Amino acid sequence: MPESNKYVPAPDVVNSGQSTIGGLFASTARAHAGAVAIVDAGRHFTYQEVDDLSGRLASLLLAKGLNSGDRVGVLARNCTEYLLLELAAAKCGVIVAALNWRLSDRELSYCIELVSPKMLVLQGEYREVLHNLDFDYIPTLEFGTELLQQLAGQTPLAPMTLDSEAGLVILYTSGTTGMPKGALVSHRAMIARAAVFVSDLNLQTRSNFVAWAPLFHMASTDHSLATLLRGGTVFVVDGYQPQELVDIIASNRVGWFVLMPGMVGEFAAFCSEKGVTPKGITVCGAMADLVPREEIAAATKALSTPYLNSFGATETGLPPATASTIAIGQVPDRLPKRQSAFTELRLVDPQDRDVAVGQPGEVALRGPTLFSGYWRADATNQHDFRNGWFHMGDVMRRNADGTLDYVDRVKYMIKSGGENIYPAEVEQVLAQNPLISEVVVVRRPDQKWGEVPVAFVVSDDPALTQQQVLESCQEALARYKQPKNVIFITADELPRSTTGKIQRHELEKRL
């Protein structure tokens, strides 16, 4: 085609296709002005009120010297003000770094220094924490009465025109070892995640959400913002409070009711004990691979809704594979995943070549929900985004019917006699034993084979023996994959990171 015949869109055409979270929320607020946007500890905020308050907070941030692209760290538990800050930042181009208050002082200090915030926003209970970490030189803004008084003197800011690729939030992720990484999520990615929620979870447009999981994690931040873009109500709860959660679901219809590994069985029992009848839940749960199968069945029966067989990440949102559910009352023997909507997914070998159906390969994907890279981590980004695809570091296997089976993490693999063993594959087999409530497989050096698998097992039955554990996997696993030893351990003795991930390297030290 001759150069003169190429179509180059005018700037106004380009800008018309670039929505932001701030602009979309303001539009939703006009359409649903009197509807309830947020409920928090008895406080009710309409869409008009949230739009007004977040606009005033955006003006206050600019008045205090913040500019588009600056970072503001937030150290707070779940509250309405947390969401107001995220919406305010979305309107003025500031990036919110969602700090994890569960971190140790060393880790928290690292996370703050990583993003160089121009301001720290906090709840009063964390004032002393920041003082002890020697961050007194960073200006602070506290949630509470004083903030509301300052907002009263501000004029609400209309959403600024921003590039949709501009950063919105930084959510911290942790691996098996090492310090947390800051994943930068753009306006574009958050808007796409909102669309995938509706598609993958089959949600109604104005479905409600209960934000009880910490807002410094993707489950609550992503879905709270998505709900506010659709006109639903976000019920803000400060952590896992069973009675408060029960009261909400008994009186309100909910779209996705989040359940996290470690509390699924307990909450199901609590609901059954209280005789709870949910008003209506579209889907419950998350991360089925990490939940005992009997607990999944108990939760679906207690809540009268399917369980979400999710497989996503902070970096990707619900993709790559969160489009399947587990039926009510079912105790699944397998957990095949279905690929999420609006994502391109490949399974590749170490040379980035596509593997055959039935063969394990690392997940590589691209799509609009993808984050924009790790903050100040050029080498990591160059490696993880190689060849134009984001490599998750997770291994899956595509079945002939198109479903996907999770295998394990790329970075934790047991090489035994030239064979690769993925611990999750062994763990999933052992987890089907009803006497085993939790199992973690790690590697142990072996003179003959190089490495062999060892299983750490949590069981409520003191009579369970090593031989019984080993027998439960003899038929399902090749001999070289079977654990060479079983060590019984209590759930409290399992070492976990601040985000709940098992620290396999700590278990290795016990060997």
C-alpha positions in Angstrom: 0.0 0.0 0.0 1.4 3.4 -0.9 2.5 5.5 2.1 -0.1 8.2 1.3 -2.9 5.6 1.6 -2.1 4.5 5.1 -4.7 5.5 7.6 -3.3 7.3 10.7 -6.0 8.1 13.2 -6.1 11.6 14.6 -5.2 12.2 18.3 -8.9 12.7 19.2 -9.8 9.4 17.7 -7.0 7.7 19.7 -8.0 9.4 22.9 -11.7 8.4 22.5 -10.7 4.8 22.8 -8.7 5.3 26.0 -10.9 4.9 29.0 -9.6 5.0 32.6 -10.9 3.6 35.9 -11.6 7.1 37.1 -13.6 8.1 34.0 -15.6 4.9 33.9 -16.5 5.1 37.5 -17.6 8.7 37.2 -19.8 7.7 34.3 -21.3 4.8 36.3 -21.9 7.2 39.2 -24.0 9.4 37.0 -26.0 6.5 35.8 -26.6 5.1 39.3 -26.3 8.2 41.5 -28.7 7.1 44.3 -27.7 3.4 44.3 -25.6 2.1 47.2 -22.0 1.8 46.1 -20.2 0.8 49.4 -21.4 -0.6 52.7 -18.9 -0.6 55.5 -19.6 -1.3 59.2 -23.1 0.2 59.0 -22.1 3.1 56.8 -23.8 3.4 53.4 -22.3 5.4 50.6 -24.2 6.1 47.4 -22.5 6.3 44.0 -22.9 10.1 44.0 -21.3 10.3 47.5 -18.4 8.1 46.5 -17.8 10.0 43.3 -17.9 13.3 45.2 -15.5 12.1 48.0 -13.1 10.5 45.6 -13.0 13.6 43.5 -12.3 15.8 46.6 -9.5 13.4 47.6 -8.0 13.6 44.2 -7.9 17.4 44.5 -6.3 17.0 47.9 -3.6 14.7 46.6 -2.7 17.3 43.9 -2.8 20.1 46.4 -0.3 18.3 48.5 2.2 18.2 45.6 1.5 14.8 44.0 1.6 14.6 40.3 0.5 12.0 37.7 2.8 9.0 37.9 3.8 9.6 41.6 3.3 6.8 44.0 1.3 7.0 47.2 1.7 4.0 49.6 -1.3 2.9 51.6 -1.0 1.0 54.9 -4.5 0.2 56.1 -6.9 -2.5 56.7 -10.1 -2.9 54.7 -12.3 0.3 54.9 -14.2 2.6 52.6 -11.4 5.1 52.6 -9.1 2.6 51.0 -11.4 2.3 47.9 -11.8 6.1 47.9 -8.1 6.5 47.7 -7.9 4.0 44.7 -10.6 5.9 42.9 -9.0 9.3 43.7 -5.7 8.1 42.3 -7.5 6.8 39.2 -8.9 10.3 38.7 -5.6 12.2 39.0 -3.1 9.7 37.6 -1.4 8.8 40.9 -0.3 5.2 41.5 -1.4 3.4 44.7 1.1 1.0 46.2 -0.9 -1.4 48.3 1.3 -2.2 51.3 0.9 -5.5 53.1 0.5 -4.8 56.8 1.2 -8.5 57.6 4.8 -8.2 56.4 7.8 -8.1 58.8 9.4 -4.8 59.4 12.3 -5.8 57.0 9.9 -6.7 54.2 7.6 -3.7 54.7 10.6 -1.3 54.7 11.8 -2.9 51.4 8.4 -2.6 49.8 8.2 1.1 50.7 11.7 1.9 49.5 11.1 0.0 46.2 8.4 2.4 45.0 9.7 5.6 46.5 6.3 7.0 47.5 5.8 10.7 47.6 3.2 10.2 50.4 2.1 7.5 52.7 -1.6 7.1 53.6 -2.4 5.1 56.7 -4.7 4.2 59.5 -3.7 5.6 62.9 -2.7 2.1 64.2 0.2 2.0 61.8 1.7 5.4 62.6 4.1 3.8 65.1 5.1 1.1 62.6 6.2 3.7 60.1 8.0 5.7 62.8 10.0 2.6 63.8 11.0 2.1 60.2 12.4 5.6 60.0 10.0 6.8 57.3 9.1 10.0 59.2 10.6 12.0 56.3 7.7 10.9 54.0 4.6 13.1 54.3 1.6 11.1 55.7 -2.2 11.4 55.4 -4.3 9.5 58.0 -7.8 8.1 57.4 -10.3 9.5 59.9 -12.1 12.6 61.0 -9.2 14.9 60.1 -9.2 13.7 56.5 -12.9 14.2 56.1 -12.5 17.8 57.3 -9.7 18.4 54.8 -11.9 17.0 52.0 -14.7 19.4 52.9 -12.5 22.3 51.7 -11.7 20.7 48.4 -13.5 21.0 45.0 -14.1 17.6 43.4 -11.7 16.9 40.6 -13.1 15.6 37.3 -11.2 12.6 36.0 -8.1 13.7 34.2 -7.3 12.5 30.6 -4.8 9.8 31.0 -3.3 7.1 28.8 -5.0 3.8 29.5 -1.5 2.3 29.9 -0.9 4.6 32.9 -0.2 2.8 36.2 -3.1 2.4 38.6 -2.0 0.2 41.5 1.1 -1.7 42.5 0.3 -5.0 44.1 3.1 -7.0 45.8 3.7 -10.6 45.0 6.0 -13.1 46.8 7.7 -16.2 45.4 9.0 -19.2 47.4 12.1 -17.2 48.4 13.3 -13.7 48.1 11.7 -10.3 48.8 8.3 -9.2 47.4 8.0 -7.8 43.9 5.8 -4.9 42.9 3.4 -5.8 40.1 2.2 -2.6 38.2 -1.4 -2.9 37.0 -2.6 -0.3 34.5 -6.0 1.2 33.9 -6.2 -0.9 30.7 -5.5 -4.1 32.6 -8.0 -3.4 35.4 -10.8 -2.5 32.9 -10.1 -5.8 31.1 -10.2 -7.7 34.3 -13.6 -6.3 35.1 -14.9 -7.6 31.8 -13.3 -11.1 32.3 -15.0 -11.3 35.8 -18.4 -11.0 34.1 -17.5 -13.5 31.4 -15.6 -16.2 33.4 -17.9 -16.0 36.5 -21.2 -15.5 34.6 -22.0 -12.5 36.8 -25.0 -10.2 36.5 -24.2 -6.6 35.6 -25.0 -5.2 39.0 -24.0 -8.2 41.1 -22.6 -7.4 44.6 -19.2 -8.3 46.1 -18.0 -8.9 49.7 -14.4 -7.5 50.1 -13.3 -9.3 53.2 -9.9 -10.5 51.9 -7.2 -7.8 52.3 -7.4 -5.0 49.8 -3.7 -5.2 49.3 -4.4 -8.5 47.3 -5.8 -8.7 43.8 -9.0 -10.6 44.8 -10.5 -7.7 46.7 -8.9 -4.7 44.9 -9.6 -6.1 41.4 -13.1 -7.2 42.1 -14.1 -4.2 44.2 -13.2 -1.8 41.4 -14.8 -4.1 38.9 -18.1 -4.1 40.9 -18.0 -0.3 41.2 -17.7 0.0 37.4 -20.8 -2.2 37.0 -23.1 -0.4 39.5 -23.1 -3.2 42.2 -22.5 -2.8 45.9 -19.2 -3.6 47.6 -19.6 -4.8 51.2 -16.3 -3.9 53.0 -15.4 -6.3 55.8 -12.2 -6.0 57.8 -10.9 -9.6 57.4 -12.4 -13.0 58.0 -15.3 -12.4 60.3 -17.7 -15.4 59.9 -20.8 -13.9 61.5 -20.5 -10.7 59.6 -20.1 -12.6 56.3 -23.0 -14.8 57.1 -25.2 -11.8 57.9 -24.3 -10.3 54.5 -24.9 -13.3 52.3 -28.2 -14.1 54.1 -29.6 -10.6 53.3 -28.0 -9.8 49.9 -27.4 -11.5 46.6 -23.7 -11.8 45.9 -21.9 -12.6 42.6 -18.5 -14.1 43.5 -18.2 -15.0 47.2 -14.5 -15.4 47.9 -13.3 -18.3 50.0 -9.6 -18.8 50.5 -7.7 -22.0 51.3 -7.4 -22.5 55.0 -10.9 -21.3 55.9 -13.2 -23.1 53.4 -14.0 -26.1 55.6 -14.3 -23.9 58.8 -16.7 -21.5 57.1 -18.8 -24.3 55.6 -19.2 -25.8 59.1 -20.0 -22.4 60.5 -22.8 -21.9 57.9 -24.2 -25.3 58.6 -24.2 -24.8 62.3 -26.0 -21.5 62.0 -28.5 -22.8 59.5 -27.6 -20.1 57.0 -29.7 -19.8 53.8 -27.9 -17.5 51.4 -30.1 -15.1 49.5 -28.2 -16.1 46.3 -24.5 -16.6 45.4 -23.4 -17.1 41.8 -20.1 -18.8 42.6 -17.9 -19.3 45.6 -14.3 -20.1 46.4 -10.9 -19.9 44.7 -7.8 -22.0 44.2 -9.4 -25.4 44.4 -6.1 -27.1 44.0 -5.1 -26.0 47.5 -8.3 -27.0 49.2 -9.2 -30.5 50.5 -11.8 -32.0 48.1 -14.2 -32.8 51.0 -14.1 -29.1 52.0 -15.0 -28.0 48.5 -18.1 -30.3 48.6 -19.1 -29.0 52.0 -18.8 -25.4 51.0 -20.9 -25.8 47.9 -23.6 -27.6 49.8 -23.6 -25.0 52.6 -23.8 -22.1 50.2 -25.9 -23.7 47.5 -23.5 -22.7 44.7 -20.7 -24.1 42.6 -17.0 -23.7 43.6 -14.7 -21.7 41.3 -11.8 -23.8 39.9 -9.6 -20.8 39.5 -6.1 -20.4 38.1 -4.9 -16.8 37.9 -2.3 -14.5 39.4 -1.7 -11.0 40.6 0.1 -10.4 37.3 -2.7 -11.8 35.1 -6.0 -11.4 36.9 -8.4 -14.3 36.4 -6.6 -15.6 33.3 -5.2 -17.9 32.2 -7.7 -20.5 33.3 -10.6 -19.6 35.6 -13.6 -20.5 33.5 -14.7 -23.8 35.1 -16.6 -24.6 38.3 -17.1 -27.6 40.6 -20.7 -28.7 40.9 -22.6 -28.5 44.2 -21.8 -31.4 46.5 -19.2 -32.9 44.1 -15.9 -34.3 45.6 -13.8 -34.0 42.5 -11.1 -36.6 41.7 -9.6 -34.2 39.1 -9.4 -30.5 38.8 -9.2 -29.7 35.0 -9.2 -26.0 34.2 -10.8 -24.2 31.3 -9.1 -21.3 29.5 -10.3 -17.8 30.4 -11.9 -15.5 27.9 -9.9 -12.8 26.2 -6.5 -14.4 26.7 -4.0 -16.1 24.4 -2.3 -19.1 26.0 0.6 -21.2 25.0 2.4 -24.1 26.8 6.1 -24.0 25.9 9.3 -25.9 26.6 12.5 -24.2 27.9 13.3 -23.2 24.3 9.9 -21.5 24.0 8.6 -24.1 21.6 5.0 -25.2 21.9 4.6 -28.6 23.5 2.3 -31.3 22.2 -1.1 -32.0 23.7 -0.6 -34.2 26.9 2.9 -32.8 27.5 3.7 -30.4 30.4 4.8 -26.9 29.4 5.3 -23.5 31.0 2.3 -21.2 30.7 3.0 -18.2 28.4 0.2 -15.7 27.7 -0.7 -12.3 26.5 -3.9 -10.4 26.6 -5.5 -7.1 27.9 -5.6 -8.2 31.6 -1.9 -8.6 31.8 0.1 -6.3 34.2 2.8 -3.9 33.0 5.8 -5.5 34.6 7.5 -5.6 38.0 8.5 -2.2 39.4 12.3 -1.5 39.1 13.0 -5.1 38.0 14.4 -4.8 34.5 16.2 -8.1 34.4 13.2 -10.0 35.7 10.9 -8.3 33.2 13.2 -9.0 30.3 13.2 -12.7 31.3 9.5 -13.1 32.1 8.3 -11.2 29.0 10.6 -12.8 26.5 9.5 -13.1 22.9 6.4 -10.9 23.5 4.7 -13.4 25.9 4.5 -13.3 29.7 5.9 -16.5 31.1 4.1 -17.3 34.4 6.6 -19.8 35.8 3.7 -22.3 36.1 3.5 -25.7 34.3 0.3 -27.0 32.9 -0.7 -29.8 30.5 -3.4 -29.4 27.8 -5.8 -32.4 27.5 -7.3 -33.6 24.3 -10.6 -32.0 25.2 -8.9 -28.6 25.5 -9.0 -28.5 29.3 -5.8 -27.7 31.3 -4.3 -29.6 34.2 -2.0 -27.8 36.6 1.3 -29.5 37.1 3.6 -27.3 39.1 5.9 -24.3 39.3 8.8 -24.2 36.8 11.3 -23.1 39.5 10.6 -25.9 41.9 11.2 -29.2 40.3 12.7 -32.5 41.5 15.2 -34.1 39.1 15.5 -37.8 40.0 17.6 -40.1 37.9 17.2 -37.9 34.9 13.4 -37.7 35.3 11.5 -34.5 36.2 9.1 -34.7 39.1 6.6 -31.9 39.7 5.6 -31.9 43.4 2.0 -30.7 42.8 1.3 -33.8 40.8 2.3 -36.0 43.8 0.5 -33.7 46.3 -2.8 -33.8 44.3 -2.8 -37.6 44.4 -2.0 -37.8 48.2 -4.6 -35.1 48.9 -7.4 -37.5 47.7 -6.7 -39.6 50.8 -9.5 -38.5 53.2 -7.2 -38.9 56.2 -4.8 -36.3 54.8 -5.8 -32.7 55.3 -2.7 -31.1 53.8 0.5 -32.4 52.1 3.7 -30.7 50.8 6.3 -32.6 48.7 9.9 -31.4 48.6 13.2 -32.6 47.3 15.9 -34.4 49.3 19.4 -35.0 48.1 20.0 -38.6 47.2 23.4 -40.3 46.6 22.0 -42.6 43.9 19.3 -40.6 42.2 20.5 -37.0 42.8 17.2 -36.0 44.3 14.1 -37.8 45.6 10.7 -36.6 46.8 9.7 -36.5 50.4 6.2 -35.8 51.7 5.3 -33.7 54.7 1.8 -34.8 55.7 -0.8 -33.1 58.0 -3.4 -35.5 59.3 -6.1 -35.4 62.0 -5.8 -39.2 62.4 -2.9 -40.1 64.7 -3.2 -43.7 63.6 -2.3 -42.9 60.0 1.0 -44.6 59.1 3.7 -43.9 56.5 2.9 -47.2 54.7 -0.8 -46.2 54.3 0.3 -42.8 52.9 2.6 -44.5 50.4 0.0 -47.1 49.4 -2.5 -44.3 48.5 -0.3 -43.2 45.6 1.2 -46.4 44.3 -1.4 -46.9 41.6 -1.7 -43.3 40.5 2.0 -42.4 40.2 5.0 -43.8 38.5 7.4 -45.4 41.0 10.0 -42.7 40.6 7.5 -40.1 41.5 6.4 -41.8 44.8 7.7 -40.2 48.0 10.7 -42.0 49.5 9.7 -40.9 53.0 6.7 -39.4 54.9 7.1 -36.9 57.7 4.1 -36.1 59.8 3.7 -32.5 60.8 0.9 -30.2 62.2 -0.7 -27.5 60.1 0.8 -24.8 62.4 4.3 -26.2 61.7 4.0 -25.6 57.9 6.2 -22.6 57.1 4.3 -20.0 55.0 5.1 -16.6 53.5 3.1 -13.5 54.4 0.8 -14.2 51.5 0.2 -17.8 52.6 2.4 -19.7 50.2 4.2 -22.8 51.5 8.0 -22.1 51.8 9.4 -25.4 50.5 13.0 -24.4 51.1 12.2 -24.1 54.9 10.9 -27.7 54.8 14.0 -28.8 53.0 16.1 -27.5 55.8 14.3 -30.0 58.2 15.6 -32.8 56.1 
